[in-house]
Amino acid sequence: MDTKIRLLTKAVTWQVAGFFTMMLIGFMFTGSVAASGGIAFAGSVAGFLAYFVHEILWSKVAWGRGGVPAMKR
């Protein structure tokens, strides 16, 4: 199992990779660093909020929960 600091580091590096990927795609469409940065920032914020709401909604669903682990190691 990963430590909390490892999980946090992985989450941050994933978000950074996603930000720059979105910025590159935005730049390819607009040709503007400022516009692509704005697109990437808005996408990151929207994705964060969507994931947060998604987790809240899934926390209310009992399906799939149980005492048996999903995978054995």
PyMOL Python script that loads the backbone (N, CA, C, O; Angstrom):
from pymol import cmd

cmd.read_pdbstr("""\
ATOM      1  N   MET A   1       0.847  -1.182   0.000  1.00  0.00           N
ATOM      2  CA  MET A   1       0.000   0.000   0.000  1.00  0.00           C
ATOM      3  C   MET A   1       0.891   1.243   0.000  1.00  0.00           C
ATOM      4  O   MET A   1       1.909   1.289   0.690  1.00  0.00           O
ATOM      5  N   ASP A   2       0.495   2.244  -0.781  1.00  0.00           N
ATOM      6  CA  ASP A   2       1.259   3.482  -0.863  1.00  0.00           C
ATOM      7  C   ASP A   2       1.081   4.319   0.401  1.00  0.00           C
ATOM      8  O   ASP A   2       0.037   4.274   1.052  1.00  0.00           O
ATOM      9  N   THR A   3       2.119   5.082   0.734  1.00  0.00           N
ATOM     10  CA  THR A   3       2.008   6.029   1.839  1.00  0.00           C
ATOM     11  C   THR A   3       1.192   7.233   1.370  1.00  0.00           C
ATOM     12  O   THR A   3       0.993   7.429   0.171  1.00  0.00           O
ATOM     13  N   LYS A   4       0.726   8.028   2.315  1.00  0.00           N
ATOM     14  CA  LYS A   4      -0.071   9.205   1.963  1.00  0.00           C
ATOM     15  C   LYS A   4       0.748  10.204   1.152  1.00  0.00           C
ATOM     16  O   LYS A   4       0.232  10.815   0.216  1.00  0.00           O
ATOM     17  N   ILE A   5       2.021  10.372   1.504  1.00  0.00           N
ATOM     18  CA  ILE A   5       2.858  11.325   0.768  1.00  0.00           C
ATOM     19  C   ILE A   5       3.093  10.844  -0.662  1.00  0.00           C
ATOM     20  O   ILE A   5       3.153  11.652  -1.589  1.00  0.00           O
ATOM     21  N   ARG A   6       3.225   9.523  -0.841  1.00  0.00           N
ATOM     22  CA  ARG A   6       3.380   8.983  -2.201  1.00  0.00           C
ATOM     23  C   ARG A   6       2.102   9.201  -3.011  1.00  0.00           C
ATOM     24  O   ARG A   6       2.165   9.592  -4.176  1.00  0.00           O
ATOM     25  N   LEU A   7       0.941   8.951  -2.398  1.00  0.00           N
ATOM     26  CA  LEU A   7      -0.330   9.180  -3.086  1.00  0.00           C
ATOM     27  C   LEU A   7      -0.490  10.646  -3.480  1.00  0.00           C
ATOM     28  O   LEU A   7      -0.920  10.955  -4.590  1.00  0.00           O
ATOM     29  N   LEU A   8      -0.139  11.545  -2.560  1.00  0.00           N
ATOM     30  CA  LEU A   8      -0.231  12.974  -2.841  1.00  0.00           C
ATOM     31  C   LEU A   8       0.718  13.363  -3.972  1.00  0.00           C
ATOM     32  O   LEU A   8       0.343  14.119  -4.868  1.00  0.00           O
ATOM     33  N   THR A   9       1.938  12.850  -3.932  1.00  0.00           N
ATOM     34  CA  THR A   9       2.916  13.146  -4.975  1.00  0.00           C
ATOM     35  C   THR A   9       2.432  12.648  -6.332  1.00  0.00           C
ATOM     36  O   THR A   9       2.564  13.347  -7.337  1.00  0.00           O
ATOM     37  N   LYS A  10       1.873  11.447  -6.361  1.00  0.00           N
ATOM     38  CA  LYS A  10       1.347  10.899  -7.610  1.00  0.00           C
ATOM     39  C   LYS A  10       0.182  11.748  -8.122  1.00  0.00           C
ATOM     40  O   LYS A  10       0.081  11.994  -9.324  1.00  0.00           O
ATOM     41  N   ALA A  11      -0.685  12.191  -7.234  1.00  0.00           N
ATOM     42  CA  ALA A  11      -1.827  13.013  -7.638  1.00  0.00           C
ATOM     43  C   ALA A  11      -1.360  14.346  -8.222  1.00  0.00           C
ATOM     44  O   ALA A  11      -1.885  14.806  -9.236  1.00  0.00           O
ATOM     45  N   VAL A  12      -0.375  14.957  -7.578  1.00  0.00           N
ATOM     46  CA  VAL A  12       0.138  16.248  -8.051  1.00  0.00           C
ATOM     47  C   VAL A  12       0.830  16.090  -9.402  1.00  0.00           C
ATOM     48  O   VAL A  12       0.588  16.879 -10.316  1.00  0.00           O
ATOM     49  N   THR A  13       1.691  15.076  -9.538  1.00  0.00           N
ATOM     50  CA  THR A  13       2.391  14.897 -10.814  1.00  0.00           C
ATOM     51  C   THR A  13       1.410  14.556 -11.936  1.00  0.00           C
ATOM     52  O   THR A  13       1.611  14.980 -13.074  1.00  0.00           O
ATOM     53  N   TRP A  14       0.360  13.804 -11.637  1.00  0.00           N
ATOM     54  CA  TRP A  14      -0.661  13.494 -12.637  1.00  0.00           C
ATOM     55  C   TRP A  14      -1.380  14.764 -13.062  1.00  0.00           C
ATOM     56  O   TRP A  14      -1.636  14.968 -14.248  1.00  0.00           O
ATOM     57  N   GLN A  15      -1.707  15.620 -12.096  1.00  0.00           N
ATOM     58  CA  GLN A  15      -2.399  16.873 -12.400  1.00  0.00           C
ATOM     59  C   GLN A  15      -1.514  17.790 -13.242  1.00  0.00           C
ATOM     60  O   GLN A  15      -1.996  18.433 -14.174  1.00  0.00           O
ATOM     61  N   VAL A  16      -0.226  17.852 -12.918  1.00  0.00           N
ATOM     62  CA  VAL A  16       0.713  18.675 -13.685  1.00  0.00           C
ATOM     63  C   VAL A  16       0.817  18.151 -15.122  1.00  0.00           C
ATOM     64  O   VAL A  16       0.798  18.931 -16.074  1.00  0.00           O
ATOM     65  N   ALA A  17       0.927  16.834 -15.271  1.00  0.00           N
ATOM     66  CA  ALA A  17       0.995  16.243 -16.611  1.00  0.00           C
ATOM     67  C   ALA A  17      -0.276  16.556 -17.401  1.00  0.00           C
ATOM     68  O   ALA A  17      -0.208  16.896 -18.582  1.00  0.00           O
ATOM     69  N   GLY A  18      -1.420  16.443 -16.756  1.00  0.00           N
ATOM     70  CA  GLY A  18      -2.685  16.759 -17.413  1.00  0.00           C
ATOM     71  C   GLY A  18      -2.785  18.225 -17.798  1.00  0.00           C
ATOM     72  O   GLY A  18      -3.299  18.557 -18.866  1.00  0.00           O
ATOM     73  N   PHE A  19      -2.294  19.103 -16.932  1.00  0.00           N
ATOM     74  CA  PHE A  19      -2.322  20.541 -17.199  1.00  0.00           C
ATOM     75  C   PHE A  19      -1.522  20.862 -18.457  1.00  0.00           C
ATOM     76  O   PHE A  19      -1.997  21.571 -19.344  1.00  0.00           O
ATOM     77  N   PHE A  20      -0.305  20.332 -18.522  1.00  0.00           N
ATOM     78  CA  PHE A  20       0.536  20.639 -19.679  1.00  0.00           C
ATOM     79  C   PHE A  20       0.028  19.970 -20.956  1.00  0.00           C
ATOM     80  O   PHE A  20       0.186  20.520 -22.045  1.00  0.00           O
ATOM     81  N   THR A  21      -0.572  18.807 -20.833  1.00  0.00           N
ATOM     82  CA  THR A  21      -1.183  18.167 -21.999  1.00  0.00           C
ATOM     83  C   THR A  21      -2.330  19.020 -22.519  1.00  0.00           C
ATOM     84  O   THR A  21      -2.441  19.253 -23.723  1.00  0.00           O
ATOM     85  N   MET A  22      -3.185  19.486 -21.609  1.00  0.00           N
ATOM     86  CA  MET A  22      -4.306  20.336 -21.998  1.00  0.00           C
ATOM     87  C   MET A  22      -3.799  21.656 -22.580  1.00  0.00           C
ATOM     88  O   MET A  22      -4.380  22.178 -23.532  1.00  0.00           O
ATOM     89  N   MET A  23      -2.724  22.191 -22.016  1.00  0.00           N
ATOM     90  CA  MET A  23      -2.165  23.438 -22.518  1.00  0.00           C
ATOM     91  C   MET A  23      -1.624  23.249 -23.940  1.00  0.00           C
ATOM     92  O   MET A  23      -1.816  24.112 -24.797  1.00  0.00           O
ATOM     93  N   LEU A  24      -0.955  22.136 -24.188  1.00  0.00           N
ATOM     94  CA  LEU A  24      -0.427  21.854 -25.522  1.00  0.00           C
ATOM     95  C   LEU A  24      -1.558  21.720 -26.543  1.00  0.00           C
ATOM     96  O   LEU A  24      -1.477  22.266 -27.643  1.00  0.00           O
ATOM     97  N   ILE A  25      -2.603  20.996 -26.174  1.00  0.00           N
ATOM     98  CA  ILE A  25      -3.747  20.846 -27.080  1.00  0.00           C
ATOM     99  C   ILE A  25      -4.402  22.203 -27.333  1.00  0.00           C
ATOM    100  O   ILE A  25      -4.745  22.530 -28.470  1.00  0.00           O
ATOM    101  N   GLY A  26      -4.575  22.988 -26.274  1.00  0.00           N
ATOM    102  CA  GLY A  26      -5.146  24.323 -26.426  1.00  0.00           C
ATOM    103  C   GLY A  26      -4.299  25.201 -27.325  1.00  0.00           C
ATOM    104  O   GLY A  26      -4.833  25.963 -28.133  1.00  0.00           O
ATOM    105  N   PHE A  27      -2.979  25.103 -27.193  1.00  0.00           N
ATOM    106  CA  PHE A  27      -2.076  25.895 -28.031  1.00  0.00           C
ATOM    107  C   PHE A  27      -2.176  25.476 -29.496  1.00  0.00           C
ATOM    108  O   PHE A  27      -2.127  26.315 -30.396  1.00  0.00           O
ATOM    109  N   MET A  28      -2.318  24.176 -29.723  1.00  0.00           N
ATOM    110  CA  MET A  28      -2.442  23.687 -31.101  1.00  0.00           C
ATOM    111  C   MET A  28      -3.700  24.246 -31.773  1.00  0.00           C
ATOM    112  O   MET A  28      -3.706  24.479 -32.982  1.00  0.00           O
ATOM    113  N   PHE A  29      -4.752  24.459 -31.000  1.00  0.00           N
ATOM    114  CA  PHE A  29      -5.993  24.985 -31.563  1.00  0.00           C
ATOM    115  C   PHE A  29      -6.016  26.509 -31.640  1.00  0.00           C
ATOM    116  O   PHE A  29      -6.603  27.072 -32.564  1.00  0.00           O
ATOM    117  N   THR A  30      -5.381  27.184 -30.674  1.00  0.00           N
ATOM    118  CA  THR A  30      -5.492  28.640 -30.610  1.00  0.00           C
ATOM    119  C   THR A  30      -4.241  29.375 -31.063  1.00  0.00           C
ATOM    120  O   THR A  30      -4.332  30.497 -31.560  1.00  0.00           O
ATOM    121  N   GLY A  31      -3.072  28.760 -30.899  1.00  0.00           N
ATOM    122  CA  GLY A  31      -1.816  29.438 -31.211  1.00  0.00           C
ATOM    123  C   GLY A  31      -1.425  30.460 -30.158  1.00  0.00           C
ATOM    124  O   GLY A  31      -0.475  31.217 -30.358  1.00  0.00           O
ATOM    125  N   SER A  32      -2.129  30.493 -29.057  1.00  0.00           N
ATOM    126  CA  SER A  32      -1.880  31.469 -27.996  1.00  0.00           C
ATOM    127  C   SER A  32      -1.537  30.760 -26.692  1.00  0.00           C
ATOM    128  O   SER A  32      -2.275  29.892 -26.224  1.00  0.00           O
ATOM    129  N   VAL A  33      -0.387  31.153 -26.110  1.00  0.00           N
ATOM    130  CA  VAL A  33       0.005  30.573 -24.824  1.00  0.00           C
ATOM    131  C   VAL A  33      -0.971  31.005 -23.732  1.00  0.00           C
ATOM    132  O   VAL A  33      -1.346  30.205 -22.875  1.00  0.00           O
ATOM    133  N   ALA A  34      -1.380  32.276 -23.768  1.00  0.00           N
ATOM    134  CA  ALA A  34      -2.305  32.777 -22.743  1.00  0.00           C
ATOM    135  C   ALA A  34      -3.650  32.052 -22.813  1.00  0.00           C
ATOM    136  O   ALA A  34      -4.190  31.636 -21.788  1.00  0.00           O
ATOM    137  N   ALA A  35      -4.181  31.906 -24.014  1.00  0.00           N
ATOM    138  CA  ALA A  35      -5.471  31.224 -24.163  1.00  0.00           C
ATOM    139  C   ALA A  35      -5.357  29.760 -23.767  1.00  0.00           C
ATOM    140  O   ALA A  35      -6.234  29.228 -23.087  1.00  0.00           O
ATOM    141  N   SER A  36      -4.278  29.108 -24.192  1.00  0.00           N
ATOM    142  CA  SER A  36      -4.125  27.688 -23.857  1.00  0.00           C
ATOM    143  C   SER A  36      -3.919  27.496 -22.358  1.00  0.00           C
ATOM    144  O   SER A  36      -4.376  26.500 -21.796  1.00  0.00           O
ATOM    145  N   GLY A  37      -3.239  28.434 -21.705  1.00  0.00           N
ATOM    146  CA  GLY A  37      -3.086  28.373 -20.249  1.00  0.00           C
ATOM    147  C   GLY A  37      -4.421  28.530 -19.544  1.00  0.00           C
ATOM    148  O   GLY A  37      -4.701  27.839 -18.565  1.00  0.00           O
ATOM    149  N   GLY A  38      -5.243  29.442 -20.048  1.00  0.00           N
ATOM    150  CA  GLY A  38      -6.580  29.626 -19.481  1.00  0.00           C
ATOM    151  C   GLY A  38      -7.447  28.395 -19.660  1.00  0.00           C
ATOM    152  O   GLY A  38      -8.184  28.003 -18.755  1.00  0.00           O
ATOM    153  N   ILE A  39      -7.355  27.788 -20.839  1.00  0.00           N
ATOM    154  CA  ILE A  39      -8.106  26.560 -21.105  1.00  0.00           C
ATOM    155  C   ILE A  39      -7.655  25.454 -20.156  1.00  0.00           C
ATOM    156  O   ILE A  39      -8.480  24.750 -19.573  1.00  0.00           O
ATOM    157  N   ALA A  40      -6.337  25.306 -20.006  1.00  0.00           N
ATOM    158  CA  ALA A  40      -5.794  24.258 -19.135  1.00  0.00           C
ATOM    159  C   ALA A  40      -6.195  24.491 -17.682  1.00  0.00           C
ATOM    160  O   ALA A  40      -6.546  23.547 -16.974  1.00  0.00           O
ATOM    161  N   PHE A  41      -6.145  25.742 -17.237  1.00  0.00           N
ATOM    162  CA  PHE A  41      -6.524  26.055 -15.859  1.00  0.00           C
ATOM    163  C   PHE A  41      -8.007  25.761 -15.629  1.00  0.00           C
ATOM    164  O   PHE A  41      -8.381  25.135 -14.637  1.00  0.00           O
ATOM    165  N   ALA A  42      -8.841  26.222 -16.558  1.00  0.00           N
ATOM    166  CA  ALA A  42     -10.281  25.977 -16.430  1.00  0.00           C
ATOM    167  C   ALA A  42     -10.581  24.482 -16.451  1.00  0.00           C
ATOM    168  O   ALA A  42     -11.431  24.003 -15.700  1.00  0.00           O
ATOM    169  N   GLY A  43      -9.882  23.748 -17.310  1.00  0.00           N
ATOM    170  CA  GLY A  43     -10.072  22.300 -17.369  1.00  0.00           C
ATOM    171  C   GLY A  43      -9.668  21.610 -16.082  1.00  0.00           C
ATOM    172  O   GLY A  43     -10.330  20.675 -15.633  1.00  0.00           O
ATOM    173  N   SER A  44      -8.570  22.077 -15.486  1.00  0.00           N
ATOM    174  CA  SER A  44      -8.110  21.492 -14.223  1.00  0.00           C
ATOM    175  C   SER A  44      -9.109  21.741 -13.096  1.00  0.00           C
ATOM    176  O   SER A  44      -9.427  20.834 -12.327  1.00  0.00           O
ATOM    177  N   VAL A  45      -9.597  22.970 -13.003  1.00  0.00           N
ATOM    178  CA  VAL A  45     -10.574  23.312 -11.960  1.00  0.00           C
ATOM    179  C   VAL A  45     -11.870  22.531 -12.176  1.00  0.00           C
ATOM    180  O   VAL A  45     -12.426  21.973 -11.230  1.00  0.00           O
ATOM    181  N   ALA A  46     -12.349  22.491 -13.420  1.00  0.00           N
ATOM    182  CA  ALA A  46     -13.587  21.765 -13.717  1.00  0.00           C
ATOM    183  C   ALA A  46     -13.427  20.276 -13.422  1.00  0.00           C
ATOM    184  O   ALA A  46     -14.333  19.650 -12.872  1.00  0.00           O
ATOM    185  N   GLY A  47     -12.282  19.713 -13.785  1.00  0.00           N
ATOM    186  CA  GLY A  47     -12.031  18.295 -13.521  1.00  0.00           C
ATOM    187  C   GLY A  47     -11.981  17.995 -12.036  1.00  0.00           C
ATOM    188  O   GLY A  47     -12.511  16.980 -11.585  1.00  0.00           O
ATOM    189  N   PHE A  48     -11.342  18.880 -11.268  1.00  0.00           N
ATOM    190  CA  PHE A  48     -11.269  18.716  -9.817  1.00  0.00           C
ATOM    191  C   PHE A  48     -12.664  18.734  -9.206  1.00  0.00           C
ATOM    192  O   PHE A  48     -13.006  17.873  -8.395  1.00  0.00           O
ATOM    193  N   LEU A  49     -13.464  19.715  -9.597  1.00  0.00           N
ATOM    194  CA  LEU A  49     -14.818  19.825  -9.050  1.00  0.00           C
ATOM    195  C   LEU A  49     -15.687  18.640  -9.466  1.00  0.00           C
ATOM    196  O   LEU A  49     -16.459  18.121  -8.660  1.00  0.00           O
ATOM    197  N   ALA A  50     -15.564  18.217 -10.711  1.00  0.00           N
ATOM    198  CA  ALA A  50     -16.343  17.068 -11.183  1.00  0.00           C
ATOM    199  C   ALA A  50     -15.964  15.811 -10.414  1.00  0.00           C
ATOM    200  O   ALA A  50     -16.836  15.027 -10.038  1.00  0.00           O
ATOM    201  N   TYR A  51     -14.666  15.611 -10.177  1.00  0.00           N
ATOM    202  CA  TYR A  51     -14.225  14.435  -9.425  1.00  0.00           C
ATOM    203  C   TYR A  51     -14.739  14.490  -7.990  1.00  0.00           C
ATOM    204  O   TYR A  51     -15.166  13.473  -7.444  1.00  0.00           O
ATOM    205  N   PHE A  52     -14.700  15.665  -7.379  1.00  0.00           N
ATOM    206  CA  PHE A  52     -15.174  15.848  -6.007  1.00  0.00           C
ATOM    207  C   PHE A  52     -16.653  15.475  -5.901  1.00  0.00           C
ATOM    208  O   PHE A  52     -17.047  14.730  -5.003  1.00  0.00           O
ATOM    209  N   VAL A  53     -17.470  15.995  -6.821  1.00  0.00           N
ATOM    210  CA  VAL A  53     -18.905  15.676  -6.828  1.00  0.00           C
ATOM    211  C   VAL A  53     -19.109  14.186  -7.104  1.00  0.00           C
ATOM    212  O   VAL A  53     -19.953  13.549  -6.473  1.00  0.00           O
ATOM    213  N   HIS A  54     -18.350  13.635  -8.031  1.00  0.00           N
ATOM    214  CA  HIS A  54     -18.418  12.211  -8.366  1.00  0.00           C
ATOM    215  C   HIS A  54     -18.165  11.354  -7.130  1.00  0.00           C
ATOM    216  O   HIS A  54     -18.890  10.389  -6.887  1.00  0.00           O
ATOM    217  N   GLU A  55     -17.150  11.697  -6.353  1.00  0.00           N
ATOM    218  CA  GLU A  55     -16.830  10.945  -5.138  1.00  0.00           C
ATOM    219  C   GLU A  55     -17.936  11.064  -4.094  1.00  0.00           C
ATOM    220  O   GLU A  55     -18.264  10.083  -3.428  1.00  0.00           O
ATOM    221  N   ILE A  56     -18.512  12.249  -3.946  1.00  0.00           N
ATOM    222  CA  ILE A  56     -19.613  12.434  -2.995  1.00  0.00           C
ATOM    223  C   ILE A  56     -20.798  11.560  -3.393  1.00  0.00           C
ATOM    224  O   ILE A  56     -21.396  10.892  -2.550  1.00  0.00           O
ATOM    225  N   LEU A  57     -21.133  11.569  -4.676  1.00  0.00           N
ATOM    226  CA  LEU A  57     -22.256  10.752  -5.139  1.00  0.00           C
ATOM    227  C   LEU A  57     -21.975   9.266  -4.952  1.00  0.00           C
ATOM    228  O   LEU A  57     -22.855   8.535  -4.499  1.00  0.00           O
ATOM    229  N   TRP A  58     -20.779   8.802  -5.287  1.00  0.00           N
ATOM    230  CA  TRP A  58     -20.448   7.389  -5.124  1.00  0.00           C
ATOM    231  C   TRP A  58     -20.401   6.981  -3.653  1.00  0.00           C
ATOM    232  O   TRP A  58     -20.631   5.815  -3.333  1.00  0.00           O
ATOM    233  N   SER A  59     -20.108   7.919  -2.757  1.00  0.00           N
ATOM    234  CA  SER A  59     -20.075   7.573  -1.334  1.00  0.00           C
ATOM    235  C   SER A  59     -21.467   7.221  -0.815  1.00  0.00           C
ATOM    236  O   SER A  59     -21.595   6.592   0.235  1.00  0.00           O
ATOM    237  N   LYS A  60     -22.500   7.617  -1.537  1.00  0.00           N
ATOM    238  CA  LYS A  60     -23.877   7.323  -1.141  1.00  0.00           C
ATOM    239  C   LYS A  60     -24.382   5.998  -1.717  1.00  0.00           C
ATOM    240  O   LYS A  60     -25.481   5.558  -1.380  1.00  0.00           O
ATOM    241  N   VAL A  61     -23.593   5.363  -2.575  1.00  0.00           N
ATOM    242  CA  VAL A  61     -23.983   4.111  -3.230  1.00  0.00           C
ATOM    243  C   VAL A  61     -23.367   2.939  -2.480  1.00  0.00           C
ATOM    244  O   VAL A  61     -22.151   2.881  -2.297  1.00  0.00           O
ATOM    245  N   ALA A  62     -24.205   2.010  -2.048  1.00  0.00           N
ATOM    246  CA  ALA A  62     -23.716   0.856  -1.289  1.00  0.00           C
ATOM    247  C   ALA A  62     -23.218  -0.266  -2.201  1.00  0.00           C
ATOM    248  O   ALA A  62     -22.466  -1.133  -1.757  1.00  0.00           O
ATOM    249  N   TRP A  63     -23.623  -0.258  -3.453  1.00  0.00           N
ATOM    250  CA  TRP A  63     -23.277  -1.320  -4.389  1.00  0.00           C
ATOM    251  C   TRP A  63     -21.755  -1.526  -4.468  1.00  0.00           C
ATOM    252  O   TRP A  63     -20.991  -0.568  -4.592  1.00  0.00           O
ATOM    253  N   GLY A  64     -21.345  -2.770  -4.393  1.00  0.00           N
ATOM    254  CA  GLY A  64     -19.939  -3.112  -4.541  1.00  0.00           C
ATOM    255  C   GLY A  64     -19.123  -3.050  -3.266  1.00  0.00           C
ATOM    256  O   GLY A  64     -17.946  -3.410  -3.260  1.00  0.00           O
ATOM    257  N   ARG A  65     -19.733  -2.602  -2.199  1.00  0.00           N
ATOM    258  CA  ARG A  65     -19.018  -2.558  -0.925  1.00  0.00           C
ATOM    259  C   ARG A  65     -19.191  -3.886  -0.216  1.00  0.00           C
ATOM    260  O   ARG A  65     -20.186  -4.584  -0.411  1.00  0.00           O
ATOM    261  N   GLY A  66     -18.237  -4.221   0.589  1.00  0.00           N
ATOM    262  CA  GLY A  66     -18.342  -5.460   1.343  1.00  0.00           C
ATOM    263  C   GLY A  66     -17.060  -5.706   2.105  1.00  0.00           C
ATOM    264  O   GLY A  66     -16.100  -4.943   1.998  1.00  0.00           O
ATOM    265  N   GLY A  67     -17.053  -6.770   2.869  1.00  0.00           N
ATOM    266  CA  GLY A  67     -15.896  -7.088   3.679  1.00  0.00           C
ATOM    267  C   GLY A  67     -14.807  -7.824   2.928  1.00  0.00           C
ATOM    268  O   GLY A  67     -13.699  -7.977   3.442  1.00  0.00           O
ATOM    269  N   VAL A  68     -15.100  -8.285   1.720  1.00  0.00           N
ATOM    270  CA  VAL A  68     -14.129  -9.058   0.954  1.00  0.00           C
ATOM    271  C   VAL A  68     -13.373  -8.120   0.020  1.00  0.00           C
ATOM    272  O   VAL A  68     -13.997  -7.363  -0.723  1.00  0.00           O
ATOM    273  N   PRO A  69     -12.042  -8.154   0.043  1.00  0.00           N
ATOM    274  CA  PRO A  69     -11.278  -7.294  -0.862  1.00  0.00           C
ATOM    275  C   PRO A  69     -11.570  -7.637  -2.322  1.00  0.00           C
ATOM    276  O   PRO A  69     -11.832  -8.793  -2.654  1.00  0.00           O
ATOM    277  N   ALA A  70     -11.525  -6.639  -3.178  1.00  0.00           N
ATOM    278  CA  ALA A  70     -11.798  -6.850  -4.597  1.00  0.00           C
ATOM    279  C   ALA A  70     -10.718  -7.711  -5.245  1.00  0.00           C
ATOM    280  O   ALA A  70     -11.010  -8.505  -6.140  1.00  0.00           O
ATOM    281  N   MET A  71      -9.479  -7.558  -4.800  1.00  0.00           N
ATOM    282  CA  MET A  71      -8.374  -8.327  -5.372  1.00  0.00           C
ATOM    283  C   MET A  71      -7.507  -8.875  -4.251  1.00  0.00           C
ATOM    284  O   MET A  71      -7.297  -8.213  -3.235  1.00  0.00           O
ATOM    285  N   LYS A  72      -7.016 -10.066  -4.439  1.00  0.00           N
ATOM    286  CA  LYS A  72      -6.065 -10.636  -3.493  1.00  0.00           C
ATOM    287  C   LYS A  72      -4.675 -10.429  -4.046  1.00  0.00           C
ATOM    288  O   LYS A  72      -4.465 -10.525  -5.255  1.00  0.00           O
ATOM    289  N   ARG A  73      -3.722 -10.146  -3.174  1.00  0.00           N
ATOM    290  CA  ARG A  73      -2.332  -9.955  -3.616  1.00  0.00           C
ATOM    291  C   ARG A  73      -1.509 -11.147  -3.280  1.00  0.00           C
ATOM    292  O   ARG A  73      -0.314 -11.174  -3.573  1.00  0.00           O
TER     293      ARG A  73
END
""", "prot")
cmd.dss("prot")
cmd.show_as("cartoon", "prot")
cmd.util.cbc("prot")
cmd.orient("prot")
